[in-house]
Each structure stands twice: as structure tokens, then as C-alpha cells.
Amino acid sequence: MTIRYESVENLIKLIKNKEVKPSQIVSDIYDAIEETDPTIKSFLALDKENAIKKAQELDELQAKDQMEGKLFGIPMGIKDNIITEGVETTCASKMLEGFVPIYESTVMNKLHNEQAILIGKVNMDEFAMGGSTETSYYKKTVNPFDHTAVPGGSSGGSAAAVAAGLVPFTLGSDTGGSIRQPAAYCGIVGLKPTYGRVSRFGLVAFASSLDQIGPLTRTVKDNAIST
């Protein structure tokens, strides 16, 4: 079974019905990234070892019918300005190269509690200051549907990874359009939640009075599930 373009909604059903294991999903995801991302350039860092380990742990819970958490076994990508404990977080800047946080952002704690699996950190405009994902120090992400076009920004890696079928959902951040614009450019669904609805603890700020973290998905239903 190839799950590359499966929705969050359908993956949840497949896992619940034991038609697919979390480890199979993670394996397919990394195969897709290896095949496609050298061209798309949506990921900055992969957390493969930890993702495989967690997926295997969830396999055991699945076998025991202990599938707690609304995102049990669902793989995700996280914008690189959201703090991830033990995983390099650079904001796509040379200045933060090698920075590995020793604490977790609130949104990541919540996602871990829901048993989602972190696949890796996705590209962005440097410090979220841009609208094309061309200002990243490390690489320029391209639009999965037209490699001569940009994916939008600053959450361009988040949008491109979802549109390319590399993960079913990602988190981005939005100050003045940085989730909504790349979602539109890549033909997916992006939500900027009402200010204050989502904790900003662990989000590297651009403009604290405007910044919000939100999900990017391929369907409206998936967006609601991931919120």
C-alpha cells in the first residue's frame, strides 16, 4: 500500500482498522522524500531515527488496541522557526546553524501527546521575512506543480511538502499571510487561527502581536483534524 497522497482522515481510519502500521507509513514517507525532495527542496532536516523509533513503539500500541491520540501514527513536518527539542532549529538562517533546542514548544508538546510523528523540519524564508522561500540560507524551495515557480512564503516548505505528497500535514506560521499565501500558491488548505488561540511559546518571533501557528493540509477536513 502506498500512502503518499492519503489524507490525514483516511490514514487515521487505516491505522484504526489495522490496515497499515505507523512504521509502514513512516517508511513510505521517507521513500517519497528521498525520491522527490532533492528537486522540491522542502525539508531542511530529517528526524529519521527518532521517527522510526516512535513508529515502532506505536506499532506495539496498535497491536494492543491502545491507539490513544487523535493523530496516532500520523507523520508531520514542522516549520523551522518552531522549536523542536533535540532537533536542529535554524529559522533557515546561517546564524542559527547547529542550534539544537533543549526545550519543546507548546504546539510540539501537544502534537506529541496526540501521538503524531515528527518527520523533519521544513524550509522557510530566513526568519520568516519573505514571501517566496527564496531567502532561506540553505536552499530555495520550488513549487511542486511548476519547478520554475515559487511555492510562496514564508511557510513555503510547509506548503510544498504537503502539495508534493511528502507529509499529509505540516505546521507553518503566519504574520501577514505566511500560511495562507503559500497554501494558495500550492493548491492546498492553510489556516491562520484567531490570534491567541494557539500558543506561541517556542515560536521564534517575527512580530509577536501578529504571529500565529497553523496547519497546512490537502483538505479542509484534514485541516480541522490537525488544528
Secondary structure as UniProt FT lines:
FT   TURN            4..5
FT   HELIX           8..16
FT   TURN            17..18
FT   HELIX           22..40
FT   STRAND          43..46
FT   HELIX           48..63
FT   TURN            64..65
FT   TURN            70..73
FT   STRAND          75..79
FT   TURN            80..81
FT   TURN            85..86
FT   TURN            91..92
FT   HELIX           94..96
FT   TURN            97..98
FT   HELIX           106..113
FT   TURN            114..115
FT   STRAND          117..122
FT   HELIX           126..128
FT   TURN            144..145
FT   TURN            147..148
FT   HELIX           156..163
FT   TURN            164..165
FT   STRAND          169..174
FT   TURN            178..179
FT   HELIX           180..186
FT   STRAND          189..190
FT   TURN            195..196
FT   TURN            201..202
FT   TURN            208..210
FT   STRAND          212..217
FT   HELIX           220..226
//
